Amino acid sequence: MTSSSSPPTTTTESIHPIVFVPALMASELERQTKGKNGKDPPEKVYITPSIGLGLSTPNIALPITWTDATSNDDDDDQSCSLKQDKDDILPVEVLNKIELKCCCSSIPIIDQYSTFTKYFEDEYGEDVFYTFPYDWRRDLNESTDLLLEFLQEVKQKHNGKAAQVVSHSMGCL
C-alpha cells in the first residue's frame, strides 16, 4: 500500500528559535575605540591571522579596577557586590573561520564553526538561527545574565516561543 500524501513540511513559524553559544575563546573580540580622528573602524583584537599562526599575542587584558555596587534595597541585607570595570573590547561574532589572504587565494588557519553555522543558517534562516558571542574574559555570571536577556529578546521576537539553546563546551556557561 502506498501513500499519496506528501511528507510534512516544516515552516520557520512552526519551529522554535535556535540560539548557539560557542565554547570558551570562540567569540571574536573587537576594540571599539574611535581612534584619533573619531571615525576609525573597530579593530579586531581576537583572533587575527597572526595570532592564529602564533606570530603575535593579543593585548586583551581586562581592567584591574572594580566598582562597588553595594545594594541598600533591604535594610536587613546589606551586601557588597564588586563588579569589574569594562573596557572598550566587545564580542562581535562567533569564531567561524580565520583566513590568511595572500595574492589571489586564502589559506584557512582556523575553521571553528563555519560549517555548523552555515548549516543552520541555510536550513532555518537567520530569522530562526541566532548566535550568542560573549566576552569570555569576563565573569561567567555576567555572561549568563547577558545570555538570559538575549534569550528573552528572542522569545519576544518569536511570540513567546522559548529558544532551543545549543552550546559547545564552556558555552553552557
Salt bridges, closest charged atoms under 4 A:
GLU28 OE1 - LYS44 NZ 2.76
GLU43 OE1 - ARG31 NE 3.88
ASP87 OD2 - ARG137 NH1 2.98
ASP88 OD1 - ARG31 NH1 3.15
GLU99 OE1 - LYS101 NZ 3.42
ASP122 OD2 - LYS118 NZ 2.57
ASP135 OD2 - ARG137 NH2 2.74
GLU142 OE2 - LYS86 NZ 3.04
GLU142 OE2 - ARG138 NE 2.83
